[in-house]
Amino acid sequence: MFTSNPFAELSAFIPPLAMQAYVIAMFILVIGGTIIDTLHKKSARYFFENSEKAKKNATREVSSSEKASLALQTVASEVLTSSEFSNQQRRMSHLLTMYGFILFVASTAIMIFAYLGADSTTPVILPVLWHLGALMLCTGGYWFWFFIRVDVSAEGHPWYRLVRADMFIVSLLTMASFALIWSMLQAMNVAIWSTLFFALFIAASTVLFGGVLWSKFAHMFFKPAAAFQKRVTKADGSKENLPLDYDITDPSLQTMFPDVPEYMGENPPNMGLGIKRESPHHY
Protein backbone atom coordinates (compact mmCIF):
# COMPACT_ATOMS: atom_id res chain seq x y z
CA MET A 1 0.00 0.00 0.00
CA PHE A 2 2.59 2.57 1.10
CA THR A 3 5.04 1.77 -1.70
CA SER A 4 2.67 1.56 -4.68
CA ASN A 5 1.39 4.41 -6.83
CA PRO A 6 -2.39 4.41 -6.19
CA PHE A 7 -3.01 6.16 -9.49
CA ALA A 8 -1.14 3.57 -11.58
CA GLU A 9 -3.78 0.87 -11.09
CA LEU A 10 -6.50 3.47 -11.59
CA SER A 11 -5.08 4.32 -15.02
CA ALA A 12 -6.48 1.00 -16.31
CA PHE A 13 -9.98 2.47 -15.91
CA ILE A 14 -9.42 6.22 -16.19
CA PRO A 15 -7.11 7.57 -18.94
CA PRO A 16 -4.03 9.39 -17.60
CA LEU A 17 -4.98 12.41 -19.72
CA ALA A 18 -8.29 12.65 -17.84
CA MET A 19 -6.49 12.60 -14.49
CA GLN A 20 -4.01 15.21 -15.69
CA ALA A 21 -6.85 17.38 -17.00
CA TYR A 22 -8.54 17.17 -13.59
CA VAL A 23 -5.36 18.30 -11.78
CA ILE A 24 -4.94 21.22 -14.19
CA ALA A 25 -8.61 22.16 -13.73
CA MET A 26 -8.19 22.20 -9.93
CA PHE A 27 -5.08 24.38 -10.29
CA ILE A 28 -7.00 26.84 -12.46
CA LEU A 29 -9.89 26.88 -9.98
CA VAL A 30 -7.52 27.75 -7.13
CA ILE A 31 -5.89 30.58 -9.09
CA GLY A 32 -9.21 31.88 -10.39
CA GLY A 33 -10.93 31.59 -7.02
CA THR A 34 -8.08 33.41 -5.28
CA ILE A 35 -8.16 36.26 -7.82
CA ILE A 36 -11.94 36.60 -7.55
CA ASP A 37 -11.71 36.45 -3.75
CA THR A 38 -9.09 39.20 -3.83
CA LEU A 39 -11.32 41.37 -6.02
CA HIS A 40 -14.45 40.63 -4.02
CA LYS A 41 -12.90 41.35 -0.63
CA LYS A 42 -10.72 44.11 -2.11
CA SER A 43 -7.69 42.60 -0.36
CA ALA A 44 -5.17 43.89 -2.91
CA ARG A 45 -6.69 47.38 -2.71
CA TYR A 46 -6.50 47.24 1.09
CA PHE A 47 -2.84 46.24 1.08
CA PHE A 48 -2.00 48.95 -1.46
CA GLU A 49 -3.86 51.70 0.39
CA ASN A 50 -2.46 50.58 3.74
CA SER A 51 1.04 50.58 2.27
CA GLU A 52 0.60 54.11 0.86
CA LYS A 53 -0.75 55.34 4.19
CA ALA A 54 2.16 53.76 6.02
CA LYS A 55 4.66 55.49 3.72
CA LYS A 56 3.26 58.88 4.75
CA ASN A 57 3.76 58.02 8.44
CA ALA A 58 7.19 56.44 7.97
CA THR A 59 10.10 57.93 9.89
CA ARG A 60 12.75 56.35 7.67
CA GLU A 61 13.05 54.81 4.23
CA VAL A 62 13.57 51.06 3.96
CA SER A 63 16.10 50.14 1.27
CA SER A 64 15.56 47.42 -1.33
CA SER A 65 18.20 45.20 0.28
CA GLU A 66 16.52 45.60 3.66
CA LYS A 67 13.15 44.71 2.14
CA ALA A 68 14.71 41.61 0.59
CA SER A 69 16.08 40.67 4.01
CA LEU A 70 12.65 41.22 5.57
CA ALA A 71 11.09 39.04 2.87
CA LEU A 72 13.53 36.23 3.67
CA GLN A 73 12.80 36.61 7.39
CA THR A 74 9.07 36.39 6.63
CA VAL A 75 9.53 33.20 4.63
CA ALA A 76 11.78 31.64 7.28
CA SER A 77 9.61 32.66 10.22
CA GLU A 78 5.93 33.11 9.38
CA VAL A 79 5.82 30.80 6.34
CA LEU A 80 8.18 27.89 6.99
CA THR A 81 7.99 27.68 10.79
CA SER A 82 4.69 29.47 11.61
CA SER A 83 6.31 31.47 14.39
CA GLU A 84 3.24 33.73 14.71
CA PHE A 85 1.48 31.03 16.75
CA SER A 86 2.20 31.54 20.45
CA ASN A 87 0.26 28.37 21.25
CA GLN A 88 2.78 25.59 20.56
CA GLN A 89 0.10 22.93 20.08
CA ARG A 90 -1.61 25.13 17.49
CA ARG A 91 1.74 25.71 15.83
CA MET A 92 2.58 21.99 15.61
CA SER A 93 -0.89 21.20 14.32
CA HIS A 94 -0.56 23.88 11.65
CA LEU A 95 2.90 22.70 10.57
CA LEU A 96 1.80 19.06 10.31
CA THR A 97 -1.22 20.08 8.25
CA MET A 98 0.71 22.49 6.03
CA TYR A 99 3.65 20.22 5.21
CA GLY A 100 1.36 17.21 4.91
CA PHE A 101 -0.74 19.10 2.35
CA ILE A 102 2.36 20.14 0.38
CA LEU A 103 3.73 16.58 0.30
CA PHE A 104 0.34 15.15 -0.65
CA VAL A 105 -0.41 17.60 -3.47
CA ALA A 106 3.14 17.66 -4.87
CA SER A 107 3.52 13.86 -4.91
CA THR A 108 0.03 13.51 -6.46
CA ALA A 109 0.94 15.84 -9.32
CA ILE A 110 4.31 14.16 -9.93
CA MET A 111 2.87 10.63 -9.97
CA ILE A 112 0.00 11.59 -12.29
CA PHE A 113 2.07 13.61 -14.76
CA ALA A 114 5.29 11.61 -14.80
CA TYR A 115 4.60 7.99 -13.88
CA LEU A 116 1.38 6.78 -15.47
CA GLY A 117 2.81 5.59 -18.78
CA ALA A 118 2.82 1.92 -19.75
CA ASP A 119 6.59 1.70 -19.34
CA SER A 120 6.85 3.94 -16.29
CA THR A 121 7.93 2.65 -12.91
CA THR A 122 7.10 4.94 -9.99
CA PRO A 123 10.02 5.51 -7.58
CA VAL A 124 9.09 4.08 -4.19
CA ILE A 125 9.74 7.41 -2.47
CA LEU A 126 6.77 9.09 -4.20
CA PRO A 127 3.94 6.87 -2.92
CA VAL A 128 5.63 6.85 0.49
CA LEU A 129 5.57 10.66 0.51
CA TRP A 130 1.95 10.63 -0.75
CA HIS A 131 0.79 8.43 2.12
CA LEU A 132 3.00 10.22 4.63
CA GLY A 133 1.61 13.57 3.53
CA ALA A 134 -1.98 12.36 3.92
CA LEU A 135 -1.20 10.95 7.38
CA MET A 136 0.49 14.18 8.49
CA LEU A 137 -2.44 16.18 7.15
CA CYS A 138 -4.94 14.02 9.04
CA THR A 139 -2.90 14.12 12.26
CA GLY A 140 -2.56 17.90 12.29
CA GLY A 141 -6.08 18.51 10.98
CA TYR A 142 -7.95 16.23 13.36
CA TRP A 143 -5.83 17.48 16.28
CA PHE A 144 -6.97 20.98 15.41
CA TRP A 145 -10.61 20.00 14.76
CA PHE A 146 -11.24 18.08 17.98
CA PHE A 147 -8.97 19.80 20.51
CA ILE A 148 -7.57 23.16 19.41
CA ARG A 149 -10.32 24.84 17.38
CA VAL A 150 -11.56 27.88 19.31
CA ASP A 151 -15.21 26.92 18.78
CA VAL A 152 -14.56 23.73 20.76
CA SER A 153 -11.68 24.56 23.12
CA ALA A 154 -12.84 28.02 24.20
CA GLU A 155 -16.48 28.55 23.28
CA GLY A 156 -17.75 25.12 24.24
CA HIS A 157 -19.48 24.26 20.96
CA PRO A 158 -19.67 20.55 20.01
CA TRP A 159 -17.02 19.38 17.53
CA TYR A 160 -19.68 18.41 14.98
CA ARG A 161 -21.11 21.95 14.72
CA LEU A 162 -20.44 23.17 11.17
CA VAL A 163 -20.46 26.69 9.73
CA ARG A 164 -19.35 27.96 6.31
CA ALA A 165 -15.94 28.94 7.71
CA ASP A 166 -15.29 25.22 8.33
CA MET A 167 -15.56 24.40 4.63
CA PHE A 168 -11.79 24.57 4.14
CA ILE A 169 -10.69 22.33 7.02
CA VAL A 170 -13.55 19.83 6.55
CA SER A 171 -12.92 19.38 2.81
CA LEU A 172 -9.18 19.18 3.50
CA LEU A 173 -9.60 16.45 6.12
CA THR A 174 -12.13 14.45 4.15
CA MET A 175 -9.91 14.59 1.06
CA ALA A 176 -6.92 13.14 2.92
CA SER A 177 -9.02 10.62 4.85
CA PHE A 178 -10.85 9.30 1.79
CA ALA A 179 -7.55 9.15 -0.12
CA LEU A 180 -5.99 6.90 2.53
CA ILE A 181 -9.07 4.67 2.75
CA TRP A 182 -9.23 4.41 -1.05
CA SER A 183 -5.56 3.43 -1.25
CA MET A 184 -6.01 0.81 1.46
CA LEU A 185 -9.11 -0.72 -0.14
CA GLN A 186 -7.44 -0.70 -3.56
CA ALA A 187 -4.48 -2.62 -2.11
CA MET A 188 -6.95 -5.12 -0.61
CA ASN A 189 -8.64 -5.54 -4.05
CA VAL A 190 -12.05 -4.52 -2.72
CA ALA A 191 -13.26 -3.06 -6.01
CA ILE A 192 -16.72 -1.80 -5.05
CA TRP A 193 -15.66 -0.05 -1.84
CA SER A 194 -12.45 1.32 -3.34
CA THR A 195 -14.51 2.85 -6.18
CA LEU A 196 -16.87 4.46 -3.65
CA PHE A 197 -14.08 6.01 -1.62
CA PHE A 198 -12.25 7.15 -4.74
CA ALA A 199 -15.44 8.99 -5.75
CA LEU A 200 -15.62 10.54 -2.26
CA PHE A 201 -11.94 11.49 -2.52
CA ILE A 202 -12.57 13.29 -5.83
CA ALA A 203 -15.71 14.97 -4.47
CA ALA A 204 -13.84 16.29 -1.40
CA SER A 205 -10.92 17.45 -3.58
CA THR A 206 -13.30 19.29 -5.91
CA VAL A 207 -14.97 21.06 -3.00
CA LEU A 208 -11.57 22.01 -1.54
CA PHE A 209 -10.00 23.38 -4.72
CA GLY A 210 -13.19 24.57 -6.37
CA GLY A 211 -14.61 26.26 -3.30
CA VAL A 212 -11.82 28.78 -2.75
CA LEU A 213 -14.22 31.70 -3.13
CA TRP A 214 -16.40 30.41 -0.27
CA SER A 215 -13.72 28.98 2.03
CA LYS A 216 -10.59 30.13 3.85
CA PHE A 217 -8.25 28.58 1.25
CA ALA A 218 -7.17 31.96 -0.13
CA HIS A 219 -5.94 33.16 3.27
CA MET A 220 -2.88 30.93 2.79
CA PHE A 221 -1.73 33.40 0.14
CA PHE A 222 -2.72 36.56 2.05
CA LYS A 223 -0.96 35.72 5.33
CA PRO A 224 2.64 35.91 4.02
CA ALA A 225 1.88 39.26 2.35
CA ALA A 226 0.36 40.63 5.56
CA ALA A 227 3.31 39.36 7.62
CA PHE A 228 5.80 40.99 5.25
CA GLN A 229 3.90 44.29 5.32
CA LYS A 230 3.92 44.20 9.12
CA ARG A 231 7.70 43.79 9.19
CA VAL A 232 8.11 46.69 6.75
CA THR A 233 5.95 49.02 8.86
CA LYS A 234 8.03 48.18 11.92
CA ALA A 235 11.24 48.86 10.00
CA ASP A 236 10.13 52.21 8.55
CA GLY A 237 8.64 53.44 11.82
CA SER A 238 5.05 53.78 10.61
CA LYS A 239 3.99 50.97 12.99
CA GLU A 240 0.88 50.11 10.97
CA ASN A 241 -0.45 53.59 11.73
CA LEU A 242 -0.75 52.69 15.43
CA PRO A 243 0.23 55.02 18.30
CA LEU A 244 3.76 54.97 19.63
CA ASP A 245 4.68 52.71 22.53
CA TYR A 246 4.51 54.81 25.68
CA ASP A 247 5.94 54.34 29.14
CA ILE A 248 3.03 55.20 31.42
CA THR A 249 5.45 56.01 34.26
CA ASP A 250 7.04 58.78 32.14
CA PRO A 251 6.19 62.21 33.71
CA SER A 252 5.97 63.84 30.27
CA LEU A 253 3.39 61.27 29.20
CA GLN A 254 1.40 61.85 32.40
CA THR A 255 1.45 65.56 31.60
CA MET A 256 0.04 64.81 28.13
CA PHE A 257 -2.56 62.43 29.56
CA PRO A 258 -3.44 63.59 33.10
CA ASP A 259 -6.03 60.86 33.49
CA VAL A 260 -3.22 58.27 33.78
CA PRO A 261 -2.04 59.36 37.27
CA GLU A 262 -5.59 60.26 38.21
CA TYR A 263 -6.87 56.72 37.71
CA MET A 264 -3.67 54.66 38.04
CA GLY A 265 -1.49 56.65 40.43
CA GLU A 266 1.90 58.31 40.00
CA ASN A 267 3.65 54.96 39.49
CA PRO A 268 1.22 52.81 37.48
CA PRO A 269 1.82 49.06 37.70
CA ASN A 270 2.79 47.03 34.68
CA MET A 271 -0.54 45.44 33.81
CA GLY A 272 1.04 43.00 31.33
CA LEU A 273 -0.79 40.80 28.84
CA GLY A 274 -3.71 39.99 31.07
CA ILE A 275 -5.51 38.16 28.27
CA LYS A 276 -2.78 35.50 28.31
CA ARG A 277 -2.71 34.93 32.06
CA GLU A 278 -5.20 32.11 31.83
CA SER A 279 -6.44 30.17 28.83
CA PRO A 280 -10.16 30.58 28.13
CA HIS A 281 -12.26 27.48 28.71
CA HIS A 282 -15.88 27.44 27.59
CA TYR A 283 -16.73 30.98 28.51
VENDA-V990581 format. One record per pair of residues at least 12 apart in sequence whose C-alpha atoms are under 10 Angstrom apart, sorted by the first residue. I is the first residue (numbers start at 1). J is the second residue. Records with the same first field share a line. If there is no record, write none. Layout:
# VENDA-V990581
I = J ; J
This chain:
# VENDA-V990581
1 = 127 ; 128 ; 131 ; 180 ; 183 ; 184 ; 185 ; 186 ; 187 ; 188
2 = 124 ; 125 ; 126 ; 127 ; 128 ; 129 ; 130 ; 131 ; 132 ; 180 ; 183 ; 184 ; 187
3 = 122 ; 123 ; 124 ; 125 ; 126 ; 127 ; 128 ; 129 ; 130 ; 131
4 = 121 ; 122 ; 123 ; 124 ; 125 ; 126 ; 127 ; 128 ; 130 ; 131 ; 183 ; 187
5 = 107 ; 108 ; 111 ; 112 ; 115 ; 116 ; 121 ; 122 ; 123 ; 124 ; 125 ; 126 ; 127 ; 128 ; 130 ; 131 ; 183
6 = 108 ; 111 ; 112 ; 127 ; 130 ; 131 ; 179 ; 180 ; 182 ; 183 ; 184 ; 186 ; 187
7 = 19 ; 108 ; 111 ; 112 ; 115 ; 116 ; 127 ; 183
8 = 111 ; 112 ; 115 ; 116 ; 117 ; 118 ; 120 ; 121 ; 122
9 = 116 ; 186 ; 187
10 = 116 ; 186 ; 195 ; 198
11 = 112 ; 116 ; 117 ; 118
12 = 116 ; 118
15 = 116
16 = 112 ; 113 ; 114 ; 115 ; 116 ; 117
17 = 112 ; 113 ; 116
19 = 109 ; 112 ; 113 ; 116
20 = 109 ; 112 ; 113
21 = 113
22 = 202 ; 206
23 = 105 ; 108 ; 109 ; 112 ; 113 ; 205 ; 206 ; 209
24 = 109
25 = 206 ; 209 ; 210
26 = 205 ; 206 ; 207 ; 208 ; 209 ; 210
27 = 209 ; 210
28 = 209 ; 210
29 = 206 ; 208 ; 209 ; 210 ; 211 ; 212 ; 213
30 = 208 ; 209 ; 210 ; 211 ; 212 ; 213 ; 217 ; 218
31 = 209 ; 210 ; 212 ; 218
32 = 210 ; 212 ; 213
33 = 209 ; 210 ; 211 ; 212 ; 213 ; 214 ; 215 ; 217 ; 218
34 = 211 ; 212 ; 213 ; 217 ; 218 ; 219 ; 220 ; 221 ; 222
35 = 212 ; 213 ; 218
36 = 212 ; 213 ; 218
37 = 212 ; 213 ; 214 ; 215 ; 216 ; 217 ; 218 ; 219
38 = 213 ; 218 ; 219 ; 222
40 = 213
43 = 222
44 = 222 ; 225
47 = 222 ; 225 ; 226 ; 229
50 = 229 ; 233 ; 240 ; 241
51 = 229 ; 230 ; 232 ; 233 ; 238 ; 240
53 = 238 ; 240 ; 241
54 = 229 ; 232 ; 233 ; 236 ; 237 ; 238 ; 239 ; 240 ; 241 ; 242
55 = 232 ; 233 ; 236 ; 237 ; 238 ; 240 ; 241
56 = 238 ; 241
57 = 233 ; 236 ; 237 ; 238 ; 239 ; 240 ; 241 ; 242
58 = 232 ; 233 ; 234 ; 235 ; 236 ; 237 ; 238 ; 239 ; 240 ; 241
59 = 233 ; 235 ; 236 ; 237 ; 238 ; 239
60 = 235 ; 236 ; 237 ; 238
61 = 232 ; 235 ; 236 ; 237
62 = 232 ; 233 ; 235 ; 236 ; 237
63 = 236
66 = 232 ; 235
67 = 228 ; 229 ; 231 ; 232 ; 235
70 = 227 ; 228 ; 229 ; 230 ; 231 ; 232 ; 235
71 = 224 ; 225 ; 227 ; 228 ; 229 ; 231 ; 232
72 = 228
73 = 227 ; 228 ; 231
74 = 224 ; 225 ; 226 ; 227 ; 228 ; 229 ; 230 ; 231
75 = 224 ; 227 ; 228
77 = 224 ; 227
78 = 223 ; 224 ; 227 ; 228
79 = 95 ; 98 ; 220 ; 223 ; 224 ; 227
80 = 95 ; 98 ; 99
81 = 94 ; 95
82 = 94 ; 95 ; 98
84 = 227
87 = 148
89 = 140 ; 143 ; 144 ; 147 ; 148
90 = 140 ; 143 ; 144 ; 147 ; 148 ; 149
91 = 140 ; 144
92 = 140 ; 143 ; 144
93 = 136 ; 137 ; 138 ; 139 ; 140 ; 141 ; 142 ; 143 ; 144 ; 145 ; 148
94 = 137 ; 140 ; 141 ; 143 ; 144
95 = 136 ; 137 ; 140 ; 141
96 = 133 ; 135 ; 136 ; 137 ; 138 ; 139 ; 140 ; 141 ; 143
97 = 133 ; 134 ; 135 ; 136 ; 137 ; 138 ; 139 ; 140 ; 141 ; 142 ; 143 ; 144 ; 169 ; 172 ; 173
98 = 133 ; 136 ; 137 ; 140 ; 141 ; 220
99 = 133 ; 134 ; 136 ; 137 ; 140
100 = 129 ; 130 ; 131 ; 132 ; 133 ; 134 ; 135 ; 136 ; 137 ; 138 ; 139 ; 140 ; 141 ; 176
101 = 130 ; 132 ; 133 ; 134 ; 135 ; 136 ; 137 ; 138 ; 172 ; 173 ; 176
102 = 130 ; 133 ; 134 ; 137
103 = 126 ; 128 ; 129 ; 130 ; 131 ; 132 ; 133 ; 134 ; 136 ; 137
104 = 126 ; 127 ; 128 ; 129 ; 130 ; 131 ; 132 ; 133 ; 134 ; 135 ; 136 ; 137 ; 176 ; 179
105 = 129 ; 130 ; 133 ; 134
106 = 126 ; 129 ; 130 ; 133
107 = 125 ; 126 ; 127 ; 128 ; 129 ; 130 ; 131 ; 133
108 = 126 ; 127 ; 129 ; 130
110 = 122 ; 126
111 = 123 ; 126 ; 127 ; 130
130 = 176 ; 179 ; 180
131 = 176 ; 179 ; 180 ; 183
132 = 180
133 = 176
134 = 172 ; 173 ; 175 ; 176 ; 177 ; 178 ; 179 ; 180
135 = 176 ; 177 ; 179 ; 180
136 = 176
137 = 172 ; 173 ; 175 ; 176 ; 177
138 = 172 ; 173 ; 174 ; 175 ; 176 ; 177 ; 180
139 = 173
140 = 173
141 = 169 ; 170 ; 172 ; 173 ; 174 ; 176
142 = 169 ; 170 ; 173
144 = 169
145 = 159 ; 160 ; 166 ; 169 ; 170 ; 173
146 = 158 ; 159 ; 160
147 = 159
150 = 280 ; 281 ; 282
151 = 282
152 = 281 ; 282
153 = 279 ; 280 ; 281 ; 282 ; 283
154 = 279 ; 280 ; 281 ; 282 ; 283
155 = 280 ; 281 ; 282 ; 283
156 = 281 ; 282 ; 283
157 = 282
164 = 214 ; 215 ; 216
165 = 214 ; 215 ; 216
166 = 215 ; 216
167 = 207 ; 208 ; 211 ; 212 ; 214 ; 215 ; 216 ; 217
168 = 207 ; 208 ; 209 ; 211 ; 212 ; 214 ; 215 ; 216 ; 217 ; 218
169 = 208 ; 215 ; 216 ; 217
170 = 204 ; 207 ; 208
171 = 201 ; 203 ; 204 ; 205 ; 206 ; 207 ; 208 ; 209 ; 211 ; 215
172 = 204 ; 205 ; 207 ; 208 ; 209 ; 217
173 = 204 ; 205 ; 208
174 = 200 ; 201 ; 203 ; 204 ; 205 ; 208
175 = 197 ; 198 ; 200 ; 201 ; 202 ; 203 ; 204 ; 205 ; 206 ; 207 ; 208
176 = 201 ; 204 ; 205
177 = 197 ; 200 ; 201 ; 204
178 = 194 ; 196 ; 197 ; 198 ; 199 ; 200 ; 201 ; 202 ; 203 ; 204 ; 205
179 = 194 ; 197 ; 198 ; 199 ; 200 ; 201 ; 202 ; 204 ; 205
180 = 197 ; 198 ; 201
181 = 193 ; 194 ; 197 ; 198 ; 201
182 = 194 ; 195 ; 196 ; 197 ; 198 ; 199 ; 200 ; 201
183 = 197 ; 198
185 = 197 ; 198
186 = 198
247 = 268 ; 270
248 = 260 ; 261 ; 264 ; 266 ; 267 ; 268 ; 269 ; 270
249 = 261 ; 264 ; 265 ; 266 ; 267 ; 268 ; 269 ; 270
250 = 266 ; 267 ; 268
251 = 266 ; 267
254 = 266
